[in-house]
Amino acid sequence: MSSETLEIYAGKRVLLTGHTGFKGSWLALWLRELAAEVTGYALVPEYHNSHYDLLGLANDIDHRIGDIRDRGHLEDVIQETQPEFVFHLAAQALVRRSYGDPKTTFDTNVGGSVNLLEAVRGCDTVRALVYITSDKAYRNKEWLWGYRENDELGGHDPYSASKAAAELAFMAFQHSYFAQRANLGVASTRAGNVIGGGDWASDRIIPDCMRALRDGTPIRLRNPEATRPWQHVLDPLHGYLQLGATLWSDPNRYSGPWNFGPEIDKGLTVHQVAERAIEIWGNGMIVHERDEDAPFEHRLLQVNIDKAKLELGWRPKWSSERAIAETVDWYKRLAGGATAKETSKMQISAFMEE
Ligand SMILES: NC(=O)c1ccc[n+]([C@@H]2O[C@H](COP(=O)([O-])OP(=O)(O)OC[C@H]3O[C@@H](n4cnc5c(N)ncnc54)[C@H](O)[C@@H]3O)[C@@H](O)[C@H]2O)c1
């Protein structure tokens, strides 16, 4: 699908949950670039200098602070703003935190998501719902090959289980209510770990590297041999936007689950990524620090992206190397005095032009 198709968003009312977070702030900016009228619904940003704050999004969108666990408030905002598109990203998104606080994780990721589904059920203007879960929603069978959309769901840790449960709730609403609305398309999306500028979450490799390089301290790696699919945040967001546009034009055909991820390869190790970051930054050092309390980690789970490629014409645009380079470049530009808004906008337009 070409960029012209994303022109559908111009002038459309879009509700985005989780706009103060990492992925949500990028999506809000992108939607504004596409001239959508965006309402964001989320908690206050958790980090000092969040991407959301740096972009000054509060001035560019209709910014609502709200808790998705508060069903009445969420419904009021949806009734008031009458969105045509809904992107649901709000979640307790950290695996490690889910071990410490499973109750909040389930309440937010399952209970909050059910509130969102209920709010969409009660709002006739919604024509497309893109509902973000995770690749961790798949039951990890330690397979080498990629998981397909019809593979079994499940999760060992509270975060993964909450995302699998959010998928089950989605399916129940799809079959029980949404399928009967001819002009409503609903899709769930399962993407993996992403990287990009403006991520400050603790316990994620890129933010950890960037903090260390900025402060001139060593990068401390607890799990240097672990491999991850390193995808730039713009790649799955591009998939979400394409999906929203196709749901609008042909709701019946495109409703259902979708994977977005990089091409399957053996992946770069955490150590290789830190080395690459140092190379681009210009200086820095790495220290290996084993964490005896590290939570159990499965073999790398990758998703099969054939469906998105064949049916949507979507494909990942930026390789792992490129994703790392663009990400480190983002932080480097800011350290050199550039604004987040100009840097993020520039990366979005470079991405779209390729
Ligand atoms: N970042 C990744 O690598 C990754 C990978 C797979 C899936 N995801 C999923 O993508 C989505 C966005 O992830 P992210 O990395 O931007 O997360 P993030 O932690 O940066 O942002 C989470 C957002 O959700 C909001 N939120 C949390 N609890 C809320 C509540 N109770 N009520 C209202 N808003 C609430 C926060 O305010 C924030 O805006 C999440 O659903 C996450 O599970 C992320």
The ligand as an SDF file (V2000), in Angstrom:
LIG
                    3D

 44 48  0  0  0  0  0  0  0  0999 V2000
    7.6200   -1.1680   23.0700 N   0  0  0  0  0  0  0  0  0  0  0  0
    7.6370   -2.4140   22.6450 C   0  0  0  0  0  0  0  0  0  0  0  0
    8.7300   -2.9260   22.2920 O   0  0  0  0  0  0  0  0  0  0  0  0
    6.3720   -3.2240   22.5310 C   0  0  0  0  0  0  0  0  0  0  0  0
    6.4230   -4.5480   22.0410 C   0  0  0  0  0  0  0  0  0  0  0  0
    5.2400   -5.2800   21.8930 C   0  0  0  0  0  0  0  0  0  0  0  0
    4.0230   -4.6990   22.2430 C   0  0  0  0  0  0  0  0  0  0  0  0
    3.9970   -3.4270   22.7490 N   0  0  0  0  0  0  0  0  0  0  0  0
    2.6820   -2.8710   23.1130 C   0  0  0  0  0  0  0  0  0  0  0  0
    2.5290   -1.6090   22.4600 O   0  0  0  0  0  0  0  0  0  0  0  0
    1.7810   -0.7260   23.3090 C   0  0  0  0  0  0  0  0  0  0  0  0
    2.5790    0.5430   23.5620 C   0  0  0  0  0  0  0  0  0  0  0  0
    3.8170    0.1970   24.1760 O   0  0  0  0  0  0  0  0  0  0  0  0
    4.8860    1.2870   24.6120 P   0  0  0  0  0  0  0  0  0  0  0  0
    6.2080    0.6730   24.4840 O   0  0  0  0  0  0  0  0  0  0  0  0
    4.5880    2.5600   23.9420 O   0  0  0  0  0  0  0  0  0  0  0  0
    4.5670    1.4020   26.1710 O   0  0  0  0  0  0  0  0  0  0  0  0
    4.8130    2.6250   27.1680 P   0  0  0  0  0  0  0  0  0  0  0  0
    4.9560    2.0220   28.5280 O   0  0  0  0  0  0  0  0  0  0  0  0
    5.8690    3.5290   26.6660 O   0  0  0  0  0  0  0  0  0  0  0  0
    3.4350    3.4250   27.1090 O   0  0  0  0  0  0  0  0  0  0  0  0
    2.2660    2.9030   27.6760 C   0  0  0  0  0  0  0  0  0  0  0  0
    1.1410    3.9170   27.5130 C   0  0  0  0  0  0  0  0  0  0  0  0
   -0.0240    3.3570   28.1150 O   0  0  0  0  0  0  0  0  0  0  0  0
   -0.5330    4.2940   29.0510 C   0  0  0  0  0  0  0  0  0  0  0  0
   -1.1630    3.5930   30.1580 N   0  0  0  0  0  0  0  0  0  0  0  0
   -0.6280    2.6650   30.9980 C   0  0  0  0  0  0  0  0  0  0  0  0
   -1.5470    2.3190   31.9140 N   0  0  0  0  0  0  0  0  0  0  0  0
   -2.6720    3.0340   31.6280 C   0  0  0  0  0  0  0  0  0  0  0  0
   -3.9510    3.1260   32.2080 C   0  0  0  0  0  0  0  0  0  0  0  0
   -4.2900    2.3870   33.2810 N   0  0  0  0  0  0  0  0  0  0  0  0
   -4.8450    3.9810   31.6710 N   0  0  0  0  0  0  0  0  0  0  0  0
   -4.5290    4.7480   30.5970 C   0  0  0  0  0  0  0  0  0  0  0  0
   -3.3410    4.7040   30.0070 N   0  0  0  0  0  0  0  0  0  0  0  0
   -2.4240    3.8520   30.5150 C   0  0  0  0  0  0  0  0  0  0  0  0
    0.6530    5.1040   29.5170 C   0  0  0  0  0  0  0  0  0  0  0  0
    0.2310    6.3440   30.0980 O   0  0  0  0  0  0  0  0  0  0  0  0
    1.3970    5.2550   28.2100 C   0  0  0  0  0  0  0  0  0  0  0  0
    0.8190    6.3000   27.4740 O   0  0  0  0  0  0  0  0  0  0  0  0
    1.4610   -1.5110   24.5630 C   0  0  0  0  0  0  0  0  0  0  0  0
    0.1900   -2.1050   24.4120 O   0  0  0  0  0  0  0  0  0  0  0  0
    2.5370   -2.5770   24.5940 C   0  0  0  0  0  0  0  0  0  0  0  0
    2.1600   -3.7000   25.3380 O   0  0  0  0  0  0  0  0  0  0  0  0
    5.1410   -2.6870   22.9040 C   0  0  0  0  0  0  0  0  0  0  0  0
  1  2  1  0
  2  3  2  0
  2  4  1  0
  4  5  1  0
  4 44  2  0
  5  6  2  0
  6  7  1  0
  7  8  2  0
  8  9  1  0
  8 44  1  0
  9 10  1  0
  9 42  1  0
 10 11  1  0
 11 12  1  0
 11 40  1  0
 12 13  1  0
 13 14  1  0
 14 15  2  0
 14 16  1  0
 14 17  1  0
 17 18  1  0
 18 19  2  0
 18 20  1  0
 18 21  1  0
 21 22  1  0
 22 23  1  0
 23 24  1  0
 23 38  1  0
 24 25  1  0
 25 26  1  0
 25 36  1  0
 26 27  1  0
 26 35  1  0
 27 28  2  0
 28 29  1  0
 29 30  1  0
 29 35  2  0
 30 31  1  0
 30 32  2  0
 32 33  1  0
 33 34  2  0
 34 35  1  0
 36 37  1  0
 36 38  1  0
 38 39  1  0
 40 41  1  0
 40 42  1  0
 42 43  1  0
M  CHG  2   8   1  16  -1
M  END
$$$$
